[in-house]
């Protein structure tokens, strides 16, 4: 069960989104000269495209990964 969760695209998208959110909250992006709002907007846009094209959640895959 653990291996299938580690292979899950949904898990990794959630992890990436959480890392970005933590980076915004702690000011990491501001410290390296990036606008936190822009980073969040770009990440959200990319993740939305993944969902639209079925990369994150593929309904044709029997395992749902």
Biopython code that builds the backbone (N, CA, C, O; Angstrom):
import numpy as np
from Bio.PDB.StructureBuilder import StructureBuilder

atoms = [
    (1, "UNK", "N", (0.819, -1.183, 0.000)),
    (1, "UNK", "CA", (0.000, 0.000, 0.000)),
    (1, "UNK", "C", (0.868, 1.254, 0.000)),
    (1, "UNK", "O", (0.530, 2.241, -0.653)),
    (2, "UNK", "N", (1.972, 1.222, 0.720)),
    (2, "UNK", "CA", (2.850, 2.381, 0.790)),
    (2, "UNK", "C", (3.452, 2.685, -0.572)),
    (2, "UNK", "O", (3.559, 3.850, -0.956)),
    (3, "UNK", "N", (3.847, 1.653, -1.306)),
    (3, "UNK", "CA", (4.451, 1.879, -2.609)),
    (3, "UNK", "C", (3.469, 2.527, -3.573)),
    (3, "UNK", "O", (3.851, 3.414, -4.338)),
    (4, "UNK", "N", (2.217, 2.102, -3.550)),
    (4, "UNK", "CA", (1.261, 2.700, -4.474)),
    (4, "UNK", "C", (0.997, 4.159, -4.117)),
    (4, "UNK", "O", (0.748, 4.976, -5.003)),
    (5, "UNK", "N", (1.047, 4.494, -2.828)),
    (5, "UNK", "CA", (0.864, 5.897, -2.446)),
    (5, "UNK", "C", (2.053, 6.742, -2.882)),
    (5, "UNK", "O", (1.877, 7.890, -3.289)),
    (6, "UNK", "N", (3.240, 6.200, -2.806)),
    (6, "UNK", "CA", (4.418, 6.957, -3.226)),
    (6, "UNK", "C", (4.454, 7.156, -4.735)),
    (6, "UNK", "O", (5.097, 8.089, -5.218)),
    (7, "UNK", "N", (3.787, 6.312, -5.471)),
    (7, "UNK", "CA", (3.717, 6.450, -6.926)),
    (7, "UNK", "C", (2.554, 7.331, -7.367)),
    (7, "UNK", "O", (2.422, 7.635, -8.553)),
    (8, "UNK", "N", (1.721, 7.738, -6.435)),
    (8, "UNK", "CA", (0.533, 8.509, -6.757)),
    (8, "UNK", "C", (0.887, 9.936, -7.170)),
    (8, "UNK", "O", (1.585, 10.644, -6.445)),
    (9, "UNK", "N", (0.402, 10.350, -8.332)),
    (9, "UNK", "CA", (0.625, 11.718, -8.804)),
    (9, "UNK", "C", (-0.099, 12.718, -7.911)),
    (9, "UNK", "O", (0.380, 13.828, -7.682)),
    (10, "UNK", "N", (-1.263, 12.302, -7.409)),
    (10, "UNK", "CA", (-2.046, 13.179, -6.549)),
    (10, "UNK", "C", (-1.270, 13.501, -5.274)),
    (10, "UNK", "O", (-1.270, 14.645, -4.822)),
    (11, "UNK", "N", (-0.612, 12.506, -4.696)),
    (11, "UNK", "CA", (0.198, 12.723, -3.494)),
    (11, "UNK", "C", (1.296, 13.745, -3.761)),
    (11, "UNK", "O", (1.491, 14.665, -2.966)),
    (12, "UNK", "N", (2.009, 13.594, -4.862)),
    (12, "UNK", "CA", (3.140, 14.482, -5.128)),
    (12, "UNK", "C", (2.695, 15.900, -5.460)),
    (12, "UNK", "O", (3.388, 16.861, -5.126)),
    (13, "UNK", "N", (1.554, 16.038, -6.110)),
    (13, "UNK", "CA", (1.019, 17.374, -6.360)),
    (13, "UNK", "C", (0.654, 18.038, -5.038)),
    (13, "UNK", "O", (0.910, 19.226, -4.846)),
    (14, "UNK", "N", (0.060, 17.278, -4.132)),
    (14, "UNK", "CA", (-0.296, 17.815, -2.816)),
    (14, "UNK", "C", (0.949, 18.206, -2.033)),
    (14, "UNK", "O", (0.959, 19.239, -1.364)),
    (15, "UNK", "N", (1.991, 17.398, -2.107)),
    (15, "UNK", "CA", (3.244, 17.712, -1.409)),
    (15, "UNK", "C", (3.853, 18.991, -1.974)),
    (15, "UNK", "O", (4.284, 19.857, -1.213)),
    (16, "UNK", "N", (3.893, 19.116, -3.280)),
    (16, "UNK", "CA", (4.458, 20.316, -3.909)),
    (16, "UNK", "C", (3.655, 21.549, -3.524)),
    (16, "UNK", "O", (4.228, 22.590, -3.202)),
    (17, "UNK", "N", (2.326, 21.437, -3.554)),
    (17, "UNK", "CA", (1.480, 22.567, -3.175)),
    (17, "UNK", "C", (1.728, 22.967, -1.725)),
    (17, "UNK", "O", (1.740, 24.154, -1.399)),
    (18, "UNK", "N", (1.926, 21.982, -0.859)),
    (18, "UNK", "CA", (2.156, 22.274, 0.558)),
    (18, "UNK", "C", (3.522, 22.938, 0.757)),
    (18, "UNK", "O", (3.647, 23.855, 1.568)),
    (19, "UNK", "N", (4.525, 22.495, 0.040)),
    (19, "UNK", "CA", (5.858, 23.104, 0.137)),
    (19, "UNK", "C", (5.795, 24.561, -0.321)),
    (19, "UNK", "O", (6.406, 25.432, 0.298)),
    (20, "UNK", "N", (5.066, 24.827, -1.390)),
    (20, "UNK", "CA", (4.917, 26.203, -1.873)),
    (20, "UNK", "C", (4.193, 27.046, -0.837)),
    (20, "UNK", "O", (4.583, 28.184, -0.575)),
    (21, "UNK", "N", (3.138, 26.491, -0.248)),
    (21, "UNK", "CA", (2.394, 27.238, 0.774)),
    (21, "UNK", "C", (3.272, 27.545, 1.984)),
    (21, "UNK", "O", (3.224, 28.653, 2.516)),
    (22, "UNK", "N", (4.064, 26.587, 2.416)),
    (22, "UNK", "CA", (4.964, 26.815, 3.550)),
    (22, "UNK", "C", (6.017, 27.855, 3.187)),
    (22, "UNK", "O", (6.379, 28.692, 4.014)),
    (23, "UNK", "N", (6.509, 27.803, 1.951)),
    (23, "UNK", "CA", (7.475, 28.797, 1.494)),
    (23, "UNK", "C", (6.889, 30.199, 1.493)),
    (23, "UNK", "O", (7.581, 31.163, 1.822)),
    (24, "UNK", "N", (5.616, 30.318, 1.125)),
    (24, "UNK", "CA", (4.959, 31.618, 1.145)),
    (24, "UNK", "C", (4.767, 32.118, 2.577)),
    (24, "UNK", "O", (5.009, 33.288, 2.870)),
    (25, "UNK", "N", (4.338, 31.238, 3.447)),
    (25, "UNK", "CA", (4.074, 31.635, 4.833)),
    (25, "UNK", "C", (5.344, 32.029, 5.586)),
    (25, "UNK", "O", (5.317, 32.942, 6.410)),
    (26, "UNK", "N", (6.432, 31.358, 5.313)),
    (26, "UNK", "CA", (7.675, 31.626, 6.041)),
    (26, "UNK", "C", (8.508, 32.736, 5.420)),
    (26, "UNK", "O", (9.486, 33.179, 6.023)),
    (27, "UNK", "N", (8.141, 33.192, 4.229)),
    (27, "UNK", "CA", (8.882, 34.271, 3.597)),
    (27, "UNK", "C", (10.132, 33.829, 2.855)),
    (27, "UNK", "O", (11.005, 34.646, 2.562)),
    (28, "UNK", "N", (10.223, 32.543, 2.549)),
    (28, "UNK", "CA", (11.402, 32.027, 1.844)),
    (28, "UNK", "C", (11.517, 32.657, 0.460)),
    (28, "UNK", "O", (12.608, 33.032, 0.030)),
    (29, "UNK", "N", (10.384, 32.772, -0.237)),
    (29, "UNK", "CA", (10.427, 33.326, -1.586)),
    (29, "UNK", "C", (10.842, 34.792, -1.574)),
    (29, "UNK", "O", (11.579, 35.242, -2.451)),
    (30, "UNK", "N", (10.373, 35.520, -0.594)),
    (30, "UNK", "CA", (10.739, 36.935, -0.482)),
    (30, "UNK", "C", (12.231, 37.079, -0.187)),
    (30, "UNK", "O", (12.881, 38.004, -0.673)),
    (31, "UNK", "N", (12.765, 36.160, 0.611)),
    (31, "UNK", "CA", (14.186, 36.207, 0.964)),
    (31, "UNK", "C", (15.084, 35.977, -0.244)),
    (31, "UNK", "O", (16.196, 36.501, -0.299)),
    (32, "UNK", "N", (14.608, 35.196, -1.213)),
    (32, "UNK", "CA", (15.436, 34.954, -2.399)),
    (32, "UNK", "C", (15.059, 35.869, -3.562)),
    (32, "UNK", "O", (15.560, 35.710, -4.675)),
    (33, "UNK", "N", (14.167, 36.834, -3.291)),
    (33, "UNK", "CA", (13.855, 37.852, -4.286)),
    (33, "UNK", "C", (12.680, 37.542, -5.192)),
    (33, "UNK", "O", (12.533, 38.174, -6.238)),
    (34, "UNK", "N", (11.842, 36.590, -4.824)),
    (34, "UNK", "CA", (10.667, 36.268, -5.626)),
    (34, "UNK", "C", (9.415, 36.782, -4.931)),
    (34, "UNK", "O", (9.335, 36.808, -3.703)),
    (35, "UNK", "N", (8.448, 37.185, -5.728)),
    (35, "UNK", "CA", (7.166, 37.610, -5.180)),
    (35, "UNK", "C", (6.348, 36.362, -4.844)),
    (35, "UNK", "O", (6.064, 35.553, -5.727)),
    (36, "UNK", "N", (5.973, 36.205, -3.580)),
    (36, "UNK", "CA", (5.261, 35.014, -3.129)),
    (36, "UNK", "C", (3.924, 34.857, -3.839)),
    (36, "UNK", "O", (3.515, 33.735, -4.140)),
    (37, "UNK", "N", (3.245, 35.951, -4.107)),
    (37, "UNK", "CA", (1.965, 35.878, -4.808)),
    (37, "UNK", "C", (2.121, 35.345, -6.214)),
    (37, "UNK", "O", (1.311, 34.540, -6.673)),
    (38, "UNK", "N", (3.158, 35.788, -6.896)),
    (38, "UNK", "CA", (3.418, 35.326, -8.258)),
    (38, "UNK", "C", (3.760, 33.849, -8.268)),
    (38, "UNK", "O", (3.280, 33.109, -9.127)),
    (39, "UNK", "N", (4.583, 33.409, -7.327)),
    (39, "UNK", "CA", (4.956, 31.993, -7.240)),
    (39, "UNK", "C", (3.710, 31.148, -7.022)),
    (39, "UNK", "O", (3.541, 30.119, -7.676)),
    (40, "UNK", "N", (2.846, 31.563, -6.122)),
    (40, "UNK", "CA", (1.615, 30.831, -5.855)),
    (40, "UNK", "C", (0.692, 30.793, -7.053)),
    (40, "UNK", "O", (0.085, 29.763, -7.345)),
    (41, "UNK", "N", (0.582, 31.920, -7.752)),
    (41, "UNK", "CA", (-0.281, 31.990, -8.933)),
    (41, "UNK", "C", (0.230, 31.084, -10.053)),
    (41, "UNK", "O", (-0.554, 30.383, -10.693)),
    (42, "UNK", "N", (1.519, 31.100, -10.284)),
    (42, "UNK", "CA", (2.104, 30.249, -11.327)),
    (42, "UNK", "C", (1.922, 28.776, -10.971)),
    (42, "UNK", "O", (1.541, 27.974, -11.824)),
    (43, "UNK", "N", (2.189, 28.418, -9.725)),
    (43, "UNK", "CA", (2.024, 27.029, -9.297)),
    (43, "UNK", "C", (0.570, 26.588, -9.429)),
    (43, "UNK", "O", (0.297, 25.484, -9.899)),
    (44, "UNK", "N", (-0.358, 27.439, -9.018)),
    (44, "UNK", "CA", (-1.782, 27.107, -9.127)),
    (44, "UNK", "C", (-2.182, 26.922, -10.589)),
    (44, "UNK", "O", (-2.943, 26.010, -10.914)),
    (45, "UNK", "N", (-1.682, 27.768, -11.456)),
    (45, "UNK", "CA", (-1.988, 27.648, -12.880)),
    (45, "UNK", "C", (-1.474, 26.352, -13.479)),
    (45, "UNK", "O", (-2.168, 25.697, -14.256)),
    (46, "UNK", "N", (-0.250, 25.987, -13.110)),
    (46, "UNK", "CA", (0.333, 24.734, -13.617)),
    (46, "UNK", "C", (-0.465, 23.539, -13.111)),
    (46, "UNK", "O", (-0.762, 22.623, -13.877)),
    (47, "UNK", "N", (-0.814, 23.541, -11.826)),
    (47, "UNK", "CA", (-1.578, 22.430, -11.270)),
    (47, "UNK", "C", (-2.965, 22.341, -11.904)),
    (47, "UNK", "O", (-3.477, 21.242, -12.114)),
    (48, "UNK", "N", (-3.568, 23.470, -12.208)),
    (48, "UNK", "CA", (-4.872, 23.460, -12.875)),
    (48, "UNK", "C", (-4.762, 22.877, -14.281)),
    (48, "UNK", "O", (-5.650, 22.147, -14.721)),
    (49, "UNK", "N", (-3.686, 23.192, -14.984)),
    (49, "UNK", "CA", (-3.482, 22.595, -16.307)),
    (49, "UNK", "C", (-3.309, 21.085, -16.206)),
    (49, "UNK", "O", (-3.831, 20.344, -17.040)),
    (50, "UNK", "N", (-2.577, 20.622, -15.190)),
    (50, "UNK", "CA", (-2.411, 19.182, -14.984)),
    (50, "UNK", "C", (-3.761, 18.505, -14.781)),
    (50, "UNK", "O", (-4.008, 17.426, -15.318)),
    (51, "UNK", "N", (-4.621, 19.135, -14.013)),
    (51, "UNK", "CA", (-5.948, 18.571, -13.758)),
    (51, "UNK", "C", (-6.765, 18.564, -15.049)),
    (51, "UNK", "O", (-7.427, 17.573, -15.359)),
    (52, "UNK", "N", (-6.721, 19.653, -15.793)),
    (52, "UNK", "CA", (-7.487, 19.744, -17.037)),
    (52, "UNK", "C", (-7.076, 18.644, -18.019)),
    (52, "UNK", "O", (-7.935, 18.032, -18.655)),
    (53, "UNK", "N", (-5.797, 18.393, -18.144)),
    (53, "UNK", "CA", (-5.312, 17.402, -19.101)),
    (53, "UNK", "C", (-5.304, 15.987, -18.532)),
    (53, "UNK", "O", (-4.889, 15.055, -19.220)),
    (54, "UNK", "N", (-5.748, 15.809, -17.303)),
    (54, "UNK", "CA", (-5.857, 14.476, -16.720)),
    (54, "UNK", "C", (-4.548, 13.890, -16.256)),
    (54, "UNK", "O", (-4.442, 12.676, -16.084)),
    (55, "UNK", "N", (-3.550, 14.724, -16.048)),
    (55, "UNK", "CA", (-2.250, 14.216, -15.608)),
    (55, "UNK", "C", (-2.294, 13.858, -14.134)),
    (55, "UNK", "O", (-1.726, 12.846, -13.724)),
    (56, "UNK", "N", (-2.958, 14.672, -13.340)),
    (56, "UNK", "CA", (-3.000, 14.440, -11.901)),
    (56, "UNK", "C", (-3.966, 13.334, -11.548)),
    (56, "UNK", "O", (-3.628, 12.447, -10.764)),
    (57, "UNK", "N", (-5.150, 13.367, -12.104)),
    (57, "UNK", "CA", (-6.158, 12.368, -11.795)),
    (57, "UNK", "C", (-6.685, 11.806, -13.101)),
    (57, "UNK", "O", (-7.505, 12.435, -13.770)),
    (58, "UNK", "N", (-6.217, 10.625, -13.461)),
    (58, "UNK", "CA", (-6.557, 10.007, -14.738)),
    (58, "UNK", "C", (-7.741, 9.071, -14.556)),
    (58, "UNK", "O", (-7.575, 7.983, -14.005)),
    (59, "UNK", "N", (-8.942, 9.464, -15.005)),
    (59, "UNK", "CA", (-10.117, 8.607, -14.814)),
    (59, "UNK", "C", (-10.090, 7.337, -15.647)),
    (59, "UNK", "O", (-10.866, 6.418, -15.384)),
    (60, "UNK", "N", (-9.208, 7.262, -16.657)),
    (60, "UNK", "CA", (-9.135, 6.054, -17.486)),
    (60, "UNK", "C", (-8.244, 4.997, -16.863)),
    (60, "UNK", "O", (-8.235, 3.854, -17.319)),
    (61, "UNK", "N", (-7.497, 5.355, -15.831)),
    (61, "UNK", "CA", (-6.617, 4.420, -15.153)),
    (61, "UNK", "C", (-7.418, 3.703, -14.069)),
    (61, "UNK", "O", (-8.054, 4.350, -13.238)),
    (62, "UNK", "N", (-7.389, 2.387, -14.074)),
    (62, "UNK", "CA", (-8.187, 1.605, -13.121)),
    (62, "UNK", "C", (-7.777, 1.826, -11.672)),
    (62, "UNK", "O", (-8.604, 1.694, -10.769)),
    (63, "UNK", "N", (-6.518, 2.158, -11.439)),
    (63, "UNK", "CA", (-6.043, 2.361, -10.066)),
    (63, "UNK", "C", (-6.353, 3.762, -9.561)),
    (63, "UNK", "O", (-6.272, 4.011, -8.358)),
    (64, "UNK", "N", (-6.704, 4.678, -10.448)),
    (64, "UNK", "CA", (-7.023, 6.044, -10.051)),
    (64, "UNK", "C", (-5.809, 6.885, -9.740)),
    (64, "UNK", "O", (-5.937, 7.949, -9.136)),
    (65, "UNK", "N", (-4.625, 6.431, -10.141)),
    (65, "UNK", "CA", (-3.389, 7.187, -9.855)),
    (65, "UNK", "C", (-3.053, 8.104, -11.004)),
    (65, "UNK", "O", (-2.052, 8.819, -10.950)),
]
sb = StructureBuilder()
sb.init_structure("model")
sb.init_model(0)
sb.init_chain("A")
sb.init_seg("    ")
for serial, (resi, resn, name, xyz) in enumerate(atoms, 1):
    if name == "N":
        sb.init_residue(resn, " ", resi, " ")
    sb.init_atom(name, np.array(xyz, "f"), 0.0, 1.0, " ", f" {name:<3s}", serial, name[0])
structure = sb.get_structure()
